[in-house]
Each structure stands twice: as C-alpha cells, then as structure tokens.
C-alpha cells in the first residue's frame, strides 16, 4: 500500500469509491489513472474526460450517474496522483 493508502502503483486493480450515495467497486482503476500519463499537457477538463472514457472501458456507468462517477473518480485521482506519477 502506498503512502496515500490507495495502492495506485501497487497491484490493486479495483477500488471502492463512494458514488451517488453508494459504495461502488471500480475495476482497473490503476490502468485508468495511468492512462492520464499519456497526456502530460492536458488541462484538468481534458484529463477528466480521459478518466471517464477509460472508466467506461472497464466499468458500467449508468448515464444518470455519469457526473457522480466523474466527480468521485476525479477526487480519487487527485488523492492518488503523487503516487502513480512516480
């Protein structure tokens, strides 16, 4: 486990996030986060779009909760970013 406790650069491939008032398992979260490394000059808005696009590659995202998923994923991304950027 990393210093932030999220396991971003470890072997964990899924994590539970609080989304839309429920604890939801998100698969391949480390892959999703590492995808942002391919866009070093992207704005926050662009990175959020990359995260959501990648999220949908590995997880079902109900359209009615897409913004909730995006917000939760962004919050977790910012929390873990120092660890997987190494």
C-alpha positions as CSV (number, residue, x, y, z in Angstrom):
1,X,0.0,0.0,0.0
2,X,1.3,3.5,-0.8
3,X,1.7,6.4,1.5
4,X,-1.8,7.7,0.5
5,X,-3.2,4.3,1.2
6,X,-4.7,4.0,-2.3
7,X,-2.5,1.3,-3.9
8,X,-2.2,3.3,-7.1
9,X,1.2,1.9,-8.1
10,X,0.7,-1.4,-6.4
11,X,-1.0,-4.5,-7.7
12,X,-4.6,-3.4,-6.8
13,X,-6.7,-3.2,-9.9
14,X,-10.0,-2.3,-8.3
15,X,-11.1,0.0,-5.6
16,X,-14.4,1.0,-3.9
17,X,-15.5,4.6,-4.4
18,X,-18.4,6.5,-2.9
19,X,-20.6,7.3,-5.9
20,X,-24.2,8.5,-5.9
21,X,-24.6,7.7,-2.2
22,X,-23.4,4.1,-2.6
23,X,-20.1,2.3,-2.2
24,X,-19.3,1.1,-5.7
25,X,-16.4,-1.1,-6.9
26,X,-14.4,0.4,-9.8
27,X,-12.4,-2.1,-11.8
28,X,-9.0,-1.3,-13.4
29,X,-8.6,2.0,-11.6
30,X,-4.8,1.9,-11.7
31,X,-4.9,1.5,-15.5
32,X,-7.5,4.3,-15.7
33,X,-5.2,6.6,-13.7
34,X,-2.0,5.7,-15.6
35,X,-3.7,6.5,-18.9
36,X,-3.5,10.2,-17.9
37,X,0.3,9.9,-18.1
38,X,-0.1,9.9,-21.9
39,X,-1.4,13.4,-21.7
40,X,1.2,15.5,-19.8
41,X,-0.1,18.8,-21.1
42,X,-3.8,18.2,-20.8
43,X,-6.0,20.5,-18.8
44,X,-8.0,19.3,-15.9
45,X,-11.1,19.3,-18.0
46,X,-9.3,17.1,-20.7
47,X,-8.0,14.8,-18.0
48,X,-11.5,14.3,-16.5
49,X,-12.7,13.4,-20.0
50,X,-9.9,10.8,-20.4
51,X,-10.7,9.4,-17.0
52,X,-14.4,9.0,-17.8
53,X,-13.7,7.5,-21.2
54,X,-11.3,4.9,-19.6
55,X,-13.7,4.3,-16.8
56,X,-16.3,3.2,-19.3
57,X,-13.9,0.8,-21.0
58,X,-13.8,-1.3,-17.8
59,X,-16.9,-0.5,-15.9
60,X,-20.7,0.0,-16.5
61,X,-21.5,3.7,-15.9
62,X,-25.3,4.5,-15.8
63,X,-25.9,7.6,-17.8
64,X,-27.9,9.1,-14.9
65,X,-24.9,8.8,-12.6
66,X,-22.1,9.7,-15.1
67,X,-21.4,13.0,-13.4
68,X,-21.3,11.4,-9.9
69,X,-18.8,8.8,-11.3
70,X,-16.7,11.5,-12.9
71,X,-16.6,13.6,-9.7
72,X,-15.7,10.6,-7.5
73,X,-13.1,9.4,-9.9
74,X,-11.5,12.9,-10.1
75,X,-11.4,13.2,-6.4
76,X,-9.6,9.8,-6.1
77,X,-7.3,10.7,-9.0
78,X,-6.2,13.9,-7.2
79,X,-5.7,12.0,-4.0
80,X,-3.5,9.3,-5.6
81,X,-1.8,11.3,-8.3
82,X,1.5,11.8,-6.4
83,X,1.9,8.0,-6.0
84,X,1.3,6.9,-9.6
85,X,3.2,9.8,-11.1
86,X,6.5,8.4,-9.7
